[in-house]
Amino acid sequence: MNDVEEALRRTFARAEARIPALPPDLLRQVTAGKTRRTRRGLVLATAMATCLVIWAVSAVTWRAPGSPPAVTAKPAPHIREPRIVQEIAPPLEQVLPSVIAEVPRKVPNGEAFTPKLFIDSRTMLGYVSKKGYDPAPELWAYRLDSQTFQRLATIDHPIAPVDSLAVGEGVIAWFKYVDRDIHIMTIPVTGGTPRTVVSFPAELDVDKVNGDIIHGVDLAVGDGRIFWSSTKSGGVNQVPVAGGEPSFVPGTEGLRLFSWPWAGRSADGPAAMTNLLNLSTGERLDDPAQARCDVTWCLTGDQAIRRDGSRVLDLPGDSPRSLVADRFVTMTQVDKQGRKASVIFDLATSRVGRLWIRNDRKASPTLYIDTEMLYFKRGDKWAVIHDSDR
């Protein structure tokens, strides 16, 4: 080996040692963005679609520290064998029929309907929007009792931030971005013409090369007011539902809305918040160590524990991934025959139900996970799992 080859070998070896390890849940972090009950506002980009892709990738780019960390040997991680259950859980419809609702995937005019959240326990709010740029998307409601749709409003601006939808105090609220300003809009839950309640300058990251990045807001409605927090800097602001002078909520610096009436600091993983503050009462909640928490329940390893420590439940499966509506845990079960199934464990009743058996030769349905519900396609319907008691 000559001197040049030896120098190259040493250079590559040093570079390889400095490459940071990718987090094992990187794919989930990138793909699980739509899991926050506060109707998380999407970060809008004024750049072209290719720039959006570049920006999305850069959002998870690791940034090296000023000096490289020392490389130390670590023991190989212990690989735990999957938990084996005696029997795969029966279908969820048999175990908990009240938590499943069927909703048509198309409104009466034939356009595709996407569920978003519940106005009340028997009325679902969703939207109709063409794929890509739609200058006039629509909000629709579906009533489970009468099995009827109602068009509530036509939005006068592309509804990119559909995750910002929030309901309360008799109104539906969302935000739109116009002329470098955020406008918070509302309509009555029964439908009507959208009106602007308040507007203010958007937070921007100026990028002359790829296009500016516009940061949206999280929204919540309660106590006669509309609350919002910046998806960039946090901090909770408020304005009366009827409109008026906005004001900052004291003590919320850096906090983001989570689930009314709670705000907190974002943590790793979907539906995970720390330092929770009740905006209505001022109550603060402690954070259990090494746990991913909703308001009441936390996941740690293969257990669910109440935030106050008053109850611990062993989860009847492996790989708990999501905690939805502070009640439903998604996980996997494996039986003695090696069959795998996707299941839902209900923390409210300690019962588990099967969504489907996994088949390596056939793709399973896509399970859409939001913060208040889960849903998947079943023929010409959406099968929606939600907390029917709320």
C-alpha positions as CSV (number, residue, x, y, z in Angstrom):
1,M,0.0,0.0,0.0
2,N,1.6,3.4,-1.0
3,D,1.5,6.6,1.0
4,V,-1.5,8.0,-0.9
5,E,-3.6,4.9,-0.3
6,E,-2.6,4.8,3.4
7,A,-3.6,8.5,3.8
8,L,-7.0,7.9,2.1
9,R,-7.6,4.8,4.3
10,R,-7.0,6.8,7.5
11,T,-9.1,9.8,6.2
12,F,-12.1,7.5,5.4
13,A,-11.8,5.7,8.7
14,R,-11.9,8.9,10.7
15,A,-14.9,10.2,8.6
16,E,-16.8,6.9,9.2
17,A,-16.3,7.1,12.9
18,R,-17.8,10.6,13.0
19,I,-21.0,9.7,11.1
20,P,-23.9,9.9,13.7
21,A,-26.1,6.8,14.1
22,L,-29.5,7.3,12.7
23,P,-32.3,7.0,15.3
24,P,-34.1,3.6,15.0
25,D,-37.5,5.3,14.7
26,L,-36.4,7.8,12.0
27,L,-39.0,6.5,9.5
28,R,-41.8,6.9,12.0
29,Q,-40.6,10.4,12.9
30,V,-40.8,11.4,9.2
31,T,-44.1,9.7,8.4
32,A,-46.1,10.2,11.6
33,G,-46.5,14.0,11.3
34,K,-50.2,14.0,11.4
35,T,-50.7,12.9,15.0
36,R,-51.3,15.8,17.1
37,R,-54.8,16.6,18.6
38,T,-54.2,20.3,18.5
39,R,-54.9,20.3,14.8
40,R,-51.2,20.9,14.2
41,G,-50.8,23.6,11.6
42,L,-48.7,22.4,8.6
43,V,-45.6,24.3,7.8
44,L,-46.3,25.9,4.4
45,A,-43.6,26.5,1.8
46,T,-43.7,29.0,-1.0
47,A,-41.0,27.2,-2.8
48,M,-41.7,24.8,-5.7
49,A,-42.6,21.2,-5.0
50,T,-39.0,20.1,-5.4
51,C,-38.0,22.6,-2.8
52,L,-40.6,21.2,-0.5
53,V,-39.0,17.8,-0.7
54,I,-35.6,19.3,0.0
55,W,-37.0,21.2,3.0
56,A,-38.8,18.1,4.4
57,V,-35.6,16.1,4.2
58,S,-33.6,18.9,5.8
59,A,-36.0,18.9,8.7
60,V,-34.6,15.6,9.9
61,T,-30.9,16.3,9.0
62,W,-28.5,15.8,11.9
63,R,-26.4,18.8,12.7
64,A,-22.9,18.0,13.8
65,P,-21.5,19.7,17.0
66,G,-18.6,22.0,16.9
67,S,-16.2,19.2,17.7
68,P,-16.6,15.5,17.0
69,P,-17.6,13.4,20.0
70,A,-15.3,10.8,21.2
71,V,-15.9,7.4,19.8
72,T,-16.4,4.8,22.5
73,A,-17.2,1.1,22.3
74,K,-20.7,0.1,23.3
75,P,-22.0,-3.3,24.1
76,A,-24.3,-4.9,21.5
77,P,-28.0,-4.1,22.3
78,H,-30.0,-6.9,23.8
79,I,-32.5,-8.3,21.2
80,R,-35.8,-9.1,23.0
81,E,-37.8,-12.0,21.7
82,P,-41.3,-11.1,20.6
83,R,-44.1,-11.7,23.1
84,I,-46.2,-14.8,22.1
85,V,-49.9,-14.7,22.8
86,Q,-52.1,-17.8,23.3
87,E,-54.6,-16.5,20.8
88,I,-54.8,-13.6,18.4
89,A,-57.5,-11.1,19.6
90,P,-61.0,-11.4,18.0
91,P,-62.1,-8.7,15.6
92,L,-62.5,-5.3,17.2
93,E,-66.2,-5.1,16.1
94,Q,-66.9,-8.1,18.3
95,V,-65.0,-6.7,21.3
96,L,-65.9,-3.0,21.2
97,P,-68.6,-2.4,18.6
98,S,-69.4,1.1,20.0
99,V,-66.0,2.5,19.1
100,I,-66.2,1.8,15.4
101,A,-68.2,3.9,12.9
102,E,-68.5,3.4,9.2
103,V,-68.5,6.6,7.1
104,P,-68.8,6.8,3.3
105,R,-65.6,7.6,1.4
106,K,-67.5,9.9,-1.0
107,V,-69.9,12.8,-0.5
108,P,-73.1,12.8,-2.6
109,N,-71.5,14.5,-5.6
110,G,-69.0,11.7,-5.8
111,E,-65.9,13.6,-4.5
112,A,-63.6,11.9,-2.0
113,F,-64.3,12.7,1.7
114,T,-61.4,12.8,4.2
115,P,-62.3,12.5,8.0
116,K,-60.6,14.9,10.3
117,L,-62.3,15.1,13.8
118,F,-65.6,14.9,15.6
119,I,-67.8,17.9,16.1
120,D,-69.7,15.8,18.7
121,S,-69.9,12.1,19.4
122,R,-72.2,11.5,16.5
123,T,-71.1,14.1,13.9
124,M,-67.8,13.8,12.0
125,L,-66.1,16.8,10.4
126,G,-64.1,16.3,7.2
127,Y,-63.1,17.9,4.0
128,V,-63.4,17.4,0.2
129,S,-60.4,18.6,-1.8
130,K,-58.9,17.7,-5.1
131,K,-55.4,16.3,-5.0
132,G,-52.8,18.9,-5.2
133,Y,-53.8,22.6,-5.5
134,D,-57.5,23.2,-4.9
135,P,-58.6,26.8,-5.0
136,A,-62.0,26.0,-3.4
137,P,-62.0,23.0,-1.0
138,E,-65.1,22.3,1.1
139,L,-65.8,21.4,4.7
140,W,-68.5,18.6,5.2
141,A,-70.2,17.0,8.2
142,Y,-71.4,13.5,8.3
143,R,-74.0,12.5,10.9
144,L,-73.7,8.9,12.0
145,D,-77.3,8.6,13.3
146,S,-79.0,9.7,10.1
147,Q,-76.2,8.6,7.8
148,T,-76.4,11.9,5.9
149,F,-73.8,14.5,4.7
150,Q,-74.1,18.2,4.9
151,R,-71.8,20.7,3.1
152,L,-70.8,23.3,5.7
153,A,-68.7,25.8,3.7
154,T,-66.5,26.4,0.7
155,I,-63.1,27.7,1.7
156,D,-62.0,30.7,-0.2
157,H,-58.3,29.7,-0.1
158,P,-56.4,26.5,-0.6
159,I,-56.8,24.5,2.6
160,A,-53.2,23.2,2.9
161,P,-53.3,23.4,6.7
162,V,-56.3,21.0,7.1
163,D,-54.6,19.7,10.3
164,S,-55.4,23.1,11.9
165,L,-59.1,22.4,12.2
166,A,-60.4,22.9,15.7
167,V,-64.0,22.7,17.1
168,G,-65.6,24.2,20.2
169,E,-67.9,26.9,21.5
170,G,-70.3,26.3,18.5
171,V,-67.7,27.1,15.8
172,I,-65.2,25.4,13.6
173,A,-61.9,27.2,13.3
174,W,-58.9,27.0,11.0
175,F,-56.1,29.2,9.7
176,K,-55.1,30.3,6.2
177,Y,-52.1,32.1,4.9
178,V,-52.6,35.3,2.8
179,D,-50.1,38.0,1.8
180,R,-47.6,36.9,4.5
181,D,-50.3,37.0,7.2
182,I,-52.0,34.2,9.2
183,H,-55.8,34.6,9.2
184,I,-57.8,32.6,11.8
185,M,-61.2,31.8,10.3
186,T,-64.4,30.4,11.7
187,I,-67.9,29.2,10.7
188,P,-70.7,27.9,12.9
189,V,-70.7,24.1,13.3
190,T,-74.0,24.2,11.4
191,G,-72.3,25.8,8.4
192,G,-72.1,29.3,7.0
193,T,-69.8,31.9,5.4
194,P,-66.2,31.9,6.7
195,R,-65.2,35.0,8.5
196,T,-61.8,36.3,9.8
197,V,-61.6,36.5,13.6
198,V,-58.1,37.8,13.8
199,S,-55.0,38.1,11.6
200,F,-51.3,38.7,12.3
201,P,-47.9,38.4,10.6
202,A,-46.8,34.8,9.9
203,E,-43.4,33.6,11.2
204,L,-41.1,33.2,8.3
205,D,-37.7,31.6,7.6
206,V,-36.4,33.6,4.7
207,D,-34.6,31.5,2.1
208,K,-33.8,33.3,-1.1
209,V,-32.6,30.1,-2.8
210,N,-35.3,27.6,-2.0
211,G,-38.2,29.9,-1.1
212,D,-39.4,31.2,2.2
213,I,-40.8,28.7,4.8
214,I,-44.0,29.9,6.5
215,H,-44.8,28.5,9.9
216,G,-48.5,27.9,10.8
217,V,-50.3,27.7,14.1
218,D,-51.9,25.1,16.3
219,L,-55.5,25.9,17.3
220,A,-57.9,25.1,20.1
221,V,-61.3,26.5,21.1
222,G,-62.7,26.7,24.6
223,D,-63.9,29.0,27.4
224,G,-65.4,31.4,24.9
225,R,-62.0,32.0,23.2
226,I,-59.9,30.8,20.3
227,F,-56.3,29.9,21.2
228,W,-53.3,29.5,18.9
229,S,-49.6,28.8,19.2
230,S,-46.8,29.1,16.7
231,T,-45.5,25.9,15.3
232,K,-42.1,27.5,15.3
233,S,-41.6,29.4,18.5
234,G,-44.6,28.3,20.6
235,G,-46.3,30.6,23.1
236,V,-50.1,30.7,23.4
237,N,-52.3,33.6,22.3
238,Q,-56.0,34.1,22.6
239,V,-58.9,36.1,21.2
240,P,-62.7,36.0,22.0
241,V,-64.6,33.7,19.6
242,A,-66.6,36.7,18.5
243,G,-63.5,38.7,17.7
244,G,-61.6,41.4,19.4
245,E,-58.2,42.3,20.7
246,P,-55.8,39.3,20.9
247,S,-53.6,38.8,24.0
248,F,-50.8,36.5,25.1
249,V,-51.6,33.9,27.7
250,P,-49.1,34.5,30.6
251,G,-46.8,31.6,31.5
252,T,-47.0,29.9,28.1
253,E,-43.7,31.0,26.6
254,G,-42.4,28.2,24.4
255,L,-45.5,26.0,24.9
256,R,-47.7,24.6,22.1
257,L,-51.3,23.6,22.2
258,F,-51.8,19.9,22.6
259,S,-55.4,18.9,23.5
260,W,-57.8,21.5,24.8
261,P,-57.3,22.7,27.5
262,W,-53.7,21.5,27.6
263,A,-50.5,23.1,26.2
264,G,-47.0,21.7,26.6
265,R,-43.6,21.2,25.0
266,S,-43.2,18.8,22.1
267,A,-41.4,15.6,22.9
268,D,-40.1,12.8,20.7
269,G,-42.8,10.6,19.1
270,P,-46.4,11.2,18.0
271,A,-48.9,12.6,20.6
272,A,-46.1,13.2,23.1
273,M,-45.9,16.3,25.2
274,T,-44.1,17.4,28.4
275,N,-44.7,20.2,30.9
276,L,-48.4,20.1,30.4
277,L,-50.3,23.2,31.5
278,N,-54.1,23.5,31.8
279,L,-55.1,26.8,30.1
280,S,-58.4,26.8,31.8
281,T,-57.4,26.0,35.4
282,G,-53.7,26.6,35.6
283,E,-53.0,23.0,36.7
284,R,-49.6,21.5,35.7
285,L,-48.9,17.8,35.3
286,D,-45.7,16.0,36.2
287,D,-43.9,14.0,33.5
288,P,-43.1,10.3,34.2
289,A,-39.6,9.4,33.3
290,Q,-38.9,7.5,30.1
291,A,-42.5,7.6,28.9
292,R,-44.5,8.9,26.0
293,C,-47.6,10.5,27.4
294,D,-51.0,11.8,26.4
295,V,-52.9,13.8,29.1
296,T,-53.9,10.8,31.3
297,W,-52.0,7.8,30.0
298,C,-48.4,7.1,29.2
299,L,-46.6,4.3,27.3
300,T,-43.3,3.0,28.6
301,G,-41.9,-0.3,27.1
302,D,-44.7,-2.8,26.9
303,Q,-46.8,-1.2,29.6
304,A,-49.3,1.7,29.9
305,I,-49.2,3.7,33.1
306,R,-51.5,6.5,34.2
307,R,-49.6,9.7,34.4
308,D,-50.2,9.9,38.2
309,G,-48.9,6.4,38.7
310,S,-52.2,5.1,40.1
311,R,-52.6,2.2,37.5
312,V,-50.2,0.1,35.4
313,L,-51.4,-2.2,32.6
314,D,-49.4,-4.8,30.8
315,L,-50.0,-4.4,27.1
316,P,-51.1,-7.7,25.4
317,G,-48.8,-7.4,22.5
318,D,-45.5,-5.9,21.1
319,S,-44.3,-2.7,19.7
320,P,-46.9,-0.2,21.0
321,R,-46.7,2.6,18.4
322,S,-49.4,5.1,19.0
323,L,-51.6,6.4,21.8
324,V,-54.8,7.8,20.3
325,A,-57.5,9.8,22.0
326,D,-55.8,9.1,25.4
327,R,-57.4,5.7,25.1
328,F,-56.4,3.4,22.1
329,V,-53.0,1.8,21.7
330,T,-51.9,0.3,18.4
331,M,-49.6,-2.7,18.6
332,T,-48.8,-6.1,17.1
333,Q,-49.7,-9.6,18.3
334,V,-47.9,-12.9,17.4
335,D,-49.2,-16.3,18.2
336,K,-47.6,-19.7,18.5
337,Q,-48.1,-20.4,14.9
338,G,-46.2,-17.3,14.0
339,R,-49.3,-15.4,12.7
340,K,-49.0,-11.6,13.1
341,A,-51.9,-9.3,13.6
342,S,-52.4,-5.5,14.0
343,V,-54.5,-4.9,17.1
344,I,-56.0,-2.1,19.2
345,F,-55.8,-2.2,23.0
346,D,-58.4,-0.1,24.8
347,L,-57.1,1.5,28.0
348,A,-60.6,2.4,29.1
349,T,-61.9,-1.2,29.2
350,S,-58.6,-3.2,29.1
351,R,-59.9,-5.1,26.1
352,V,-58.0,-5.8,22.9
353,G,-59.5,-6.3,19.4
354,R,-58.0,-7.2,16.0
355,L,-57.9,-5.0,13.0
356,W,-56.5,-7.6,10.6
357,I,-54.1,-10.6,10.2
358,R,-51.0,-9.6,8.4
359,N,-50.2,-11.4,5.2
360,D,-46.7,-11.3,3.8
361,R,-48.1,-11.8,0.3
362,K,-50.8,-9.2,0.5
363,A,-50.4,-5.6,1.7
364,S,-52.4,-4.7,4.8
365,P,-54.8,-1.6,4.7
366,T,-53.2,1.7,5.5
367,L,-54.1,2.7,9.0
368,Y,-54.4,6.5,9.2
369,I,-53.6,7.7,12.7
370,D,-54.8,11.1,14.0
371,T,-54.9,12.3,17.5
372,E,-58.6,11.7,18.1
373,M,-59.2,8.7,15.9
374,L,-57.8,6.0,13.6
375,Y,-59.3,5.1,10.3
376,F,-58.8,2.8,7.3
377,K,-60.5,1.9,4.0
378,R,-62.9,-0.9,4.0
379,G,-64.6,-1.2,0.6
380,D,-66.4,2.1,-0.1
381,K,-66.4,3.1,3.5
382,W,-64.0,4.5,6.1
383,A,-63.9,2.4,9.2
384,V,-63.3,4.9,12.0
385,I,-62.2,4.1,15.5
386,H,-63.0,6.8,18.0
387,D,-63.9,7.5,21.6
388,S,-67.7,7.4,21.3
389,D,-68.1,8.5,24.9
390,R,-66.7,12.0,24.3
